[in-house]
Each structure stands twice: as C-alpha cells, then as structure tokens.
C-alpha cells in the first residue's frame, strides 16, 4: 500500500445544497455533518457564510458539532466575505477559510469585469486577510480548466506566497478531459508547488459525465485532496461522487494504491440519509449506492452470483454498508434464482415441482415485469412451508 494519503473534502452541504431540490434545514445539515464525520471525511465545507443568515448559522452549527473534522467556510476574495466566514468558524476545533476568484478570461471579462493584474491583487489581499484569522487557508481558481496556464500558475504562486496552505484547481464547468486535467495538475505541481508543503486539491463537475474520471486522473498526477459530494449532488449535473471515488480507489488499489480515512461501510448509510433529506433519491442504476447496484435479474448472472458473488460483483454489498445483494425475479431470471428464493421462503421443492412452476413463473413475469413473494406463494405447491426466512 502506498504512503500517499488522499484527503477527502466533502462539499455536500455547500456545493451540493446549491443544486435545485437539495436545500436543507439547519437540523438536517447537522445530521448530515454527523454522518460525514462518522464516514471519515477530512474536511466538511459547511456553507457560504456571507450568502445568507441561514448559511451563516449552518456553518456555526456544523463548526460547533464537529470535533475531529476540519470545517470550512467558503468566501469570495472580498474582505467582508472573509471576515464573515471567520466569525462563523470561530468555535471550530479545526477551522479553514476557503476563498476563491475566477481566473479564466471569459469570467474576467463578463462576470468579474476585472483585469488579470486586479485578480492577482485580489488573491494576495484575500489570502493575507484569511491568514490573519486562521492558519488553514484554501485558495481556489474558479474555472481553472479554461484559464491560461501561465496566468493560472501566477495566481496560484501569489496565493502560496501570501500563506495559502491548499490550492484548488477546479473544473468548475465540467469541461476538461482526464489526460489534459492530469497535465494541468502536473504543471501546477512543477511550476508552483515544487517541494513546498502545499496541498493540491481538485474539484470536478460532471457536465460531461467525467467528474470521477478527471478526479482520479488528477490524483495520479499529484493531487492529494479531492473535493466531492455524497450521491454526486451539486450544481447542474453535479460534483464528483464521493462513493464512486472511494470505491474506485478501494477496488482498484492495485493501480491506485492510496490511503483515505473513509469507512466504506458508512457510504450507503450516508447516501440513504441524504436521500431522505433532499427531494429526490439516487437513480436506481447509480454506481455503489443505487438500488440496482447489487441487484441481478438475468438468469446467467443470478446463477453466477449464487455460485460465487465474485462472478459478477467486484465488491461486496456489505463493504459499502448495503445489507445484501438482491436477486430480482423477472422474465430474465433462471431456475437457480427461483429455487434460491423459494428456499428463503421455506420451500424445498423437488425437480418435478420446479419443472411445473418455472414455465408459469416466466409467463407471469412476462405480464407483470417483476414477480414478488406473494406471487411465488401463489405458484407454490399447496402445502405449508417448513420455515420462513426473509
């Protein structure tokens, strides 16, 4: 196992909450923060204190609740923002101020209406003010992947010189590809960080469905902090999914031998808690935590899983906190799955009985898609089961 430790920065409560339908009440944020700390994330970005009174109170509450995890508050490179973040974090055991400014020419021209030299000055002033309040300061270059690399490195060098301890290279609009993102991270590492004790962080959005792939490429290129959300929620198409990142590194430790503090058995509970809080759940086929992630309907697959789950499962359900896999009975199911479910229901069926039931089961499945236990009981021989084992 490599000695390279990857710090997990969770922004479910900040970037995640900004997505439509994901607003959370104060108590819900506190509950989620407790679960994130139990999960083992290194940093919880609790909110944007200057944005609203509600966000300010949320950061205060999470800062008071979390005893081990770093708690971060986001702010622009504006003095009033930074002071407000510092006030919200004053009771935190391990506070971090996270300040950001855009660096791409399109943002400078149309959003900020500032020159490159002004952005350099804004960066320097913001990081210096933040360091007056806390020792742990993260600086992000918004829209880094569409920024001029020379200017981006100049901005990062200014942030480091003024006291930033983490520099974040966000793919704010989900534009980059894994290879070019890795090259960008290598450039920042070589031209800005060198042998300095500075963390390179990455924050990827999923507009092209590449947030996790880009994040993993960046880690291989030298990033040591990854910013993500539970269930991949976030602006537009969402952020890099925490559970997918962690299990990719866990399952493929042969290619990505990195360490994290994450307790993988808490991934599914975290996903379920978030789904109960926001207005929608995850899609059924979502990797790791979706309802179908460990479900099998095809007869060949069901036979393989019953013989040895490793035939079709590259991780166990229990490893991510899912109680068990699921054999979904439908028209693609085979005899092995049907026999297994009848045994769970307490029926030890003979070969002739199975031969009689199976065609009727398939005919029923053709009509109603999924076949449930009550349907199986109706098809079963007219005798009481020996035992019921749900």
For each residue, the residues with C-beta under 8 A, 3 or more apart:
1: 253 257 259
2: 257 258 259
3: 259
4: 224 257 258 259
5: 224 258 259 260
6: 219 224 225 226 249 258 259 260
7: 42 43 199 201 224 225 226 260
8: 40 41 42 43 225 226 228 242 245 246 260 261 262
9: 41 42 43 45 72 201 203 225 226 227 228
10: 13 36 41 43 44 45 227 228 229 230 242
11: 14 15 16 45 203 227 228 229 234 239
12: 15 16 17 32 36 229 230 233 242 274
13: 10 16 17 24 29 32 33 36 44 45 46 47 58 62
14: 11 17 18 45 46 47 48 74
15: 11 12 18 19 45 227 229 234 235 239
16: 11 12 13 19 22 229 230 233 234 239 274
17: 12 13 14 22 23 24 29 47
18: 14 15 22 234 235
19: 15 16 22 233 234 235 236 238
20:
21: 278 279 280
22: 16 17 18 19 233 278 279
23: 17 278
24: 13 17 28 29 32 277 278
25: 28 29
26: 29 30 54 57 58 61
27: 30 31
28: 24 25 31 32 277
29: 13 17 24 25 26 32 33 46 47 58 61 62
30: 26 27 33 34 61 62 65
31: 27 28 34 35 273 277
32: 12 13 24 28 29 35 36 230 273 274 277
33: 13 29 30 36 37 44 46 62 65 66
34: 30 31 37 38 65
35: 31 32 38 39 266 269 270 273
36: 10 12 13 32 33 39 41 44 69 230 270
37: 33 34 40 41 44 65 66 67 68 69
38: 34 35 263 266
39: 35 36 262 263 266 267 270
40: 8 37 260 261 262 263 266
41: 8 9 10 36 37 44 69 242 261 262
42: 7 8 9 69 70 225 261
43: 7 8 9 10 69 70 71 72 96 225
44: 10 13 33 36 37 41 62 66 69 70 71 72
45: 9 10 11 13 14 15 72 73 74 98 227
46: 13 14 29 33 58 59 62 63 71 72 73
47: 13 14 17 29 51 55 56 58 59 62 73 74 88
48: 14 51 52 55 73 74 75
49: 55 56 59 73 74 75 81 84 85 87 88 89
50: 55 56 75 76 78 80 81 84 85
51: 47 48 55
52: 48 55 56
53: 56 57
54: 26 57 58
55: 47 48 49 50 51 52 58 59
56: 47 49 50 52 53 59 60 84 87 88
57: 26 53 54 60 61
58: 13 26 29 46 47 54 55 61 62
59: 46 47 49 55 56 62 63 71 73 85 88 89
60: 56 57 63 64 88 91
61: 26 29 30 57 58 64 65
62: 13 29 30 33 44 46 47 58 59 65 66 71
63: 46 59 60 66 71 88 89 90 91 92 95
64: 60 61 91 92
65: 30 33 34 37 61 62
66: 33 37 44 62 63 69 71 92 93
67: 37 93
68: 37 93 94
69: 36 37 41 42 43 44 66 94
70: 42 43 44 94 95 96 136
71: 43 44 46 59 62 63 66 89 92 93 94 95 96
72: 9 43 44 45 46 89 95 96 97 98 138
73: 45 46 47 48 49 59 85 86 88 89 95 96 97 98
74: 14 45 47 48 49 85 98 99 100
75: 48 49 50 78 81 82 84 85 97 98 99 100 126 130
76: 50 81 99 100 101 126
77: 81 82 99 100 101 122 123 125 126
78: 50 75 81 82 126
79: 82 83 125 126 129
80: 50 83 84
81: 49 50 75 76 77 78 84 85 99
82: 75 77 78 79 85 86 97 99 126 129 130 133
83: 79 80 86 87 129 133
84: 49 50 56 75 80 81 87 88
85: 49 50 59 73 74 75 81 82 88 89 97 98 99 130
86: 73 82 83 89 90 95 97 130 133 134
87: 49 56 83 84 90
88: 47 49 56 59 60 63 73 84 85
89: 49 59 63 71 72 73 85 86 92 95 96 97 133 134
90: 63 86 87 95
91: 60 63 64
92: 63 64 66 71 89 95
93: 66 67 68 71
94: 68 69 70 71 136
95: 63 70 71 72 73 86 89 90 92 133 134 136
96: 43 70 71 72 73 89 134 136 137 138 166
97: 72 73 75 82 85 86 89 130 133 134 136 137 138
98: 45 72 73 74 75 85 137 138 139 140 168
99: 74 75 76 77 81 82 85 126 127 130 137 138 139 140
100: 74 75 76 77 139 140 141 142 168
101: 76 77 112 119 122 123 126 140 141 142 155
102: 107 108 111 112 119 141 142 143
103: 107 108 119 141 142 143 144 147 151 152 155
104: 107 108 142 143 144 146 147 148
105: 108 109 147 148
106: 109 110 111 143 146
107: 102 103 104 110 111 112 142 143
108: 102 103 104 105 111 112 113 114 115 116 119
109: 105 106 113
110: 106 107 113
111: 102 106 107 108
112: 101 102 107 108 119
113: 108 109 110
114: 108 118 119 122
115: 108 118 119
116: 108 119 120 151
117: 120 121
118: 114 115 121 122
119: 101 102 103 108 112 114 115 116 122 123 155
120: 116 117 123 124 154 155 158
121: 117 118 124 125
122: 77 101 114 118 119 125 126
123: 77 101 119 120 126 127 139 155 158 159 162
124: 120 121 127 128 158 159 161 162
125: 77 79 121 122 128 129
126: 75 76 77 78 79 82 99 101 122 123 129 130 139
127: 99 123 124 130 131 137 139 158 159 162 163 164
128: 124 125 131 132 162 163
129: 79 82 83 125 126 132 133
130: 75 82 85 86 97 99 126 127 133 134 137 163
131: 127 128 134 135 137 162 163
132: 128 129
133: 82 83 86 89 95 97 129 130
134: 86 89 95 96 97 130 131 137
135: 131 165
136: 70 94 95 96 97 165 166
137: 96 97 98 99 127 130 131 134 163 164 165 166
138: 72 96 97 98 99 164 165 166 167 168 201
139: 98 99 100 123 126 127 156 159 164 166 167 168
140: 98 99 100 101 144 167 168 170 201 203
141: 100 101 102 103 144 147 152 155 156 167 168 169 170
142: 100 101 102 103 104 107 170 172
143: 102 103 104 106 107 146 147 170 172 173
144: 103 104 140 141 147 152 168 169 170 171 172 184
145: 169 170 171 172 173 175 176 180 181 184
146: 104 106 143 173 175
147: 103 104 105 141 143 144 151 152
148: 104 105 151 152
149: 152 153 184 187
150: 153 154
151: 103 116 147 148 154 155
152: 103 141 144 147 148 149 155 156 169 188
153: 149 150 156 157 187 188 191 192
154: 120 150 151 157 158
155: 101 103 119 120 123 141 151 152 158 159
156: 139 141 152 153 159 160 167 188 192
157: 153 154 160 161 191 192
158: 120 123 124 127 154 155 161 162
159: 123 124 127 139 155 156 162 164 167
160: 156 157 163 164 167 192 193 196 198
161: 124 157 158
162: 123 124 127 128 131 158 159
163: 127 128 130 131 137 160
164: 127 137 138 139 159 160 167 198
165: 135 136 137 138 197 198 199
166: 96 136 137 138 139 198 199 200 201 225
167: 138 139 140 141 156 159 160 164 188 192 193 198 199 200 201
168: 98 100 138 139 140 141 144 201 202 203 225 227
169: 141 144 145 152 184 185 188 200 201 202 203 218 223
170: 140 141 142 143 144 145 202 203 204 205 227
171: 144 145 174 175 176 181 202 203 204 205 211 214
172: 142 143 144 145 203 205
173: 143 145 146 205 207
174: 171 204 205 206 207 208 210 211 236 237
175: 145 146 171 207 208
176: 145 171 180 181 184 204 210 214
177: 180 181 210 214
178: 181 182 210 213 214 216 217
179: 182 183 217
180: 145 176 177 183 184
181: 145 171 176 177 178 184 185 202 204 214 217 218 221
182: 178 179 185 186 217 218 220 221
183: 179 180 186 187 221
184: 144 145 149 169 176 180 181 187 188
185: 169 181 182 188 189 200 202 218 221 222 223
186: 182 183 189 190 221 222
187: 149 153 183 184 190 191
188: 152 153 156 167 169 184 185 191 192 193 200
189: 185 186 192 193 194 200 221 222
190: 186 187 193 194
191: 153 157 187 188
192: 153 156 157 160 167 188 189 198
193: 160 167 188 189 190 196 198 200
194: 189 190
195:
196: 160 193
197: 165
198: 160 164 165 166 167 192 193
199: 7 165 166 167 224 225
200: 166 167 169 185 188 189 193 222 223 224 225
201: 7 9 138 140 166 167 168 169 223 224 225 226 227
202: 168 169 170 171 181 185 214 215 218 219 223 225 226 227
203: 9 11 140 168 169 170 171 172 227 239 240
204: 170 171 174 176 181 210 211 212 214 215 218 227 239 240
205: 170 171 172 173 174 211 234 235 236 237 238 239 240
206: 174 209 210 211 212 232 234 236 237 238 239 240 241
207: 173 174 175 236 237
208: 174 175
209: 206 237
210: 174 176 177 178 204 206 213 214
211: 171 174 204 205 206 214 215 232 238 239 240 241
212: 204 206 215 216 240 241 244 245 248
213: 178 210 216 217
214: 171 176 177 178 181 202 204 210 211 217 218 240
215: 202 204 211 212 218 219 223 226 228 240 245
216: 178 212 213 219 220 245 248 249 256
217: 178 179 181 182 213 214 220 221
218: 169 181 182 185 202 204 214 215 221 222 223 226
219: 6 202 215 216 222 223 224 226 249 256 258
220: 182 216 217 256
221: 181 182 183 185 186 189 217 218
222: 185 186 189 200 218 219
223: 169 185 200 201 202 215 218 219 226
224: 4 5 6 7 199 200 201 219
225: 6 7 8 9 42 43 166 168 199 200 201 202
226: 6 7 8 9 201 202 215 218 219 223 240 245
227: 9 10 11 15 45 168 170 201 202 203 204 239 240
228: 8 9 10 11 215 232 239 240 241 242 245
229: 10 11 12 15 16 232 233 234 238 239 240 241 242
230: 10 12 16 32 36 233 241 242 243 270 271 274
231: 241 243 271 274 275 282 286 289
232: 206 211 228 229 238 239 240 241 242 244 286
233: 12 16 19 22 229 230 238 239 274 278
234: 11 15 16 18 19 205 206 229 237 238 239
235: 15 18 19 205 238 239
236: 19 174 205 206 207
237: 174 205 206 207 209 234
238: 19 205 206 211 229 232 233 234 235 241
239: 11 15 16 203 204 205 206 211 227 228 229 232 233 234 235
240: 203 204 205 206 211 212 214 215 226 227 228 229 232 244 245
241: 206 211 212 228 229 230 231 232 238 244 245 287 288
242: 8 10 12 41 228 229 230 232 245 246 267 270
243: 230 231 246 247 267 270 271 287 288 289 320
244: 212 232 240 241 247 248 287 288
245: 8 212 215 216 226 228 240 241 242 248 249
246: 8 242 243 249 250 260 262 264 267
247: 243 244 250 251 264 267 287 288 315 320
248: 212 216 244 245 251 252 256
249: 6 216 219 245 246 252 253 256 258 260
250: 246 247 253 264 315 319
251: 247 248 314 315
252: 248 249 255 256
253: 1 249 250 256 257 258
254: 257
255: 252
256: 216 219 220 248 249 252 253
257: 1 2 4 253 254
258: 2 4 5 6 219 249 253
259: 1 2 3 4 5 6
260: 5 6 7 8 40 246 249
261: 8 40 41 42
262: 8 39 40 41 246 266 267
263: 38 39 40 266
264: 246 247 250 267 319 320 321
265: 268 318 319 320 321
266: 35 38 39 40 262 263 269 270 321
267: 39 242 243 246 247 262 264 270 271 288 289 320 321
268: 265 271 272 288 289 320 321 322
269: 35 266 272 273 321
270: 35 36 39 230 242 243 266 267 273 274
271: 230 231 243 267 268 274 275 282 288 289
272: 268 269 275 276 289
273: 31 32 35 269 270 276 277
274: 12 16 32 230 231 233 270 271 277 278
275: 231 271 272 278 280 281 282
276: 272 273
277: 24 28 31 32 273 274
278: 21 22 23 24 233 274 275
279: 21 22
280: 21 275
281: 275
282: 231 271 275 286 289 290 291
283: 286 290
284: 290 291 292
285: 290 292 293
286: 231 232 282 283 289 290 293
287: 241 243 244 247 290 293
288: 241 243 244 247 267 268 271 293 320
289: 231 243 267 268 271 272 282 286 293 320 322
290: 282 283 284 285 286 287 293
291: 282 284 295
292: 284 285 295 326 328
293: 285 286 287 288 289 290 322
294: 313 317 322 324 325 326
295: 291 292 325 326 327 328
296: 301 302 305 312 325 326 327 328 337
297: 301 302 327 328 329 330 332 333
298: 301 302 332 333 334
299: 302 303 332 333 334 335 336 337
300: 303 304 334
301: 296 297 298 304 305 311 312
302: 296 297 298 299 305 306 327 333 334 336 337 340
303: 299 300 306 307 334 336 337
304: 300 301 307 308 311 312
305: 296 301 302 308 309 311 312 313 325 327
306: 302 303 327 336 337 340
307: 303 304 311
308: 304 305 311
309: 305 312 313 316 325
310: 313 314
311: 301 304 305 307 308
312: 296 301 304 305 309
313: 294 305 309 310 316 317 325
314: 251 310
315: 247 250 251 319 320
316: 309 313 319
317: 294 313 320 322 323 324 325
318: 265 321 322 323 324
319: 250 264 265 315 316
320: 243 247 264 265 267 268 288 289 315 317
321: 264 265 266 267 268 269 318
322: 268 289 293 294 317 318 325
323: 317 318
324: 294 317 318
325: 294 295 296 305 309 313 317 322
326: 292 294 295 296
327: 295 296 297 302 305 306 333 337 340 341
328: 292 295 296 297 333 370
329: 297 333 337 338 341 361 365 370 371 372 376
330: 297 333 365 369 370 371
331: 362 365 366 369
332: 297 298 299
333: 297 298 299 302 327 328 329 330 337 338 361 365 371
334: 298 299 300 302 303 337 338
335: 299 338 339 354 358
336: 299 302 303 306 339 340
337: 296 299 302 303 306 327 329 333 334 340 341
338: 329 333 334 335 341 342 354 357 358 361 376
339: 335 336 342 343 349 354
340: 302 306 327 336 337 343 344
341: 327 329 337 338 344 345 373 376
342: 338 339 345 347 348 349 376 380
343: 339 340 346 347 348 389
344: 340 341 389 390
345: 341 342 373 376 377 380 385 388 389
346: 343 385 386 387 388 389
347: 342 343 380 381 385 386
348: 342 343 386
349: 339 342 353 354 357 380 381
350: 353 354
351: 354 355
352: 355 356
353: 349 350 356 357 381
354: 335 338 339 349 350 351 357 358
355: 351 352 358
356: 352 353 359 360
357: 338 349 353 354 360 361 379 380
358: 335 338 354 355 361 362
359: 356 362 363
360: 356 357 363 364 379
361: 329 333 338 357 358 364 365 371 376 379
362: 331 358 359 365 366
363: 359 360 366 367
364: 360 361 367 368 371 375 379
365: 329 330 331 333 361 362 368 369 370 371
366: 331 362 363
367: 363 364
368: 364 365 371 375
369: 330 331 365
370: 328 329 330 365
371: 329 330 333 361 364 365 368 375 376
372: 329 375 376
373: 341 345 376 377
374: 377 378
375: 364 368 371 372 378 379
376: 329 338 341 342 345 361 371 372 373 379 380
377: 345 373 374 380
378: 374 375
379: 357 360 361 364 375 376
380: 342 345 347 349 357 376 377 383 385
381: 347 349 353
382:
383: 380
384:
385: 345 346 347 380 388
386: 346 347 348
387: 346
388: 345 346 385
389: 343 344 345 346
390: 344
